[in-house]
Amino acid sequence: MAFKTVRNLIIAGGIAAASLTGIAIAAGGSGPADGYKMIHKHWHWSGVTGSYDVAAMQRGYNVYAQVCRSCHNLDHLAFRHLGDKGGPFYDEYYKNPNDNPLVKNIAAEYEVIDVNPEDGSEVSRPGIPADYFPPIYRNNAEAAYVNNGAVPPDLSVMVKARNNGADYMYNLLLAYSHPQPEGITLSTGQYYNPVMEGSKIAMPPQLQPQEGVFEYQSDTEGQNPPEATIEQMAADVTEFLAWSADPKLAVRKEAGLMSMVYLLILSVLLWLSYKRIWRRLKPSEG
Ligand code: HEC
């Protein structure tokens, strides 16, 4: 019996050690290059009770719309999602996001290609909340043609698609300024970026000090916006894209917390009834 337990423990330990080594190798293989130190931020939504910061998401949406949108789409996002509970433009007064004027205004800023039901011809019209963010290019061939051969990927689930995605996104946007070591040759349209796998990326640096070019508007609560520094814009757009990749996080955490409370109450009740049922029995001796 004892021998078996020890043997099982050794086997379990072996498996744990092997998988830890595997994780370490996998993580080491895709880490940043050339002495670049990843900045690990404490994000608003980390931890058991953390949730997305509404003002940060709104600023992040602005960065997306004014900077990233010229190349990247949000394939999995409809405008009305912006007004869902937990989303950047949710308004208690408009439980149905299709009625939310902010969401309507945002949708109307986009041009959507539709079909005229009368004659089947292609028409372009302003977006409505039910529309998905319209594609930027007709297809990948056009996307690649415009971007020196590289296709700008969908950003709506990017934070989930990369290991430690929020830190990855944040650092990727900031790492362009890291000094480029000698011996790296870049072809036309390539830029040095130690966070990108292979340290070469076909995306030009996006966030520049943009005095007068880009300014944050005050958010829907009327709070004064912070200064649009590169770090601030990178953090905000990351917050917005973290939400788009996992919009149900707040609801899930709330449900998790409620079930913990429920289980706790249940345990107390069970313990009390257990005490009551066995009250009259004396513990046996010997
Ligand atoms: C001028 C066009 C352009 C703009 C504007 C742009 N990107 Fe990109 N982006 C690209 C291209 C092209 C790629 C593909 C790069 C490659 O594969 O080397 C890319 C790739 C990416 C990737 C994926 C990197 C990876 O790991 O594969 C992320 C994340 C990203 N961009 C984020 C952003 C964000 C956030 C913004 C706005 C702040 C933005 N981009 C603005 C062109 C652009």
Residues whose N, C-alpha, C, O or C-beta is under 5 A from the ligand:
A	BS01	HEC	V67 C68 S70 C71 N147 A150 V151 P152 P153 M158 K200 I201 A202 M203 Q206 V237
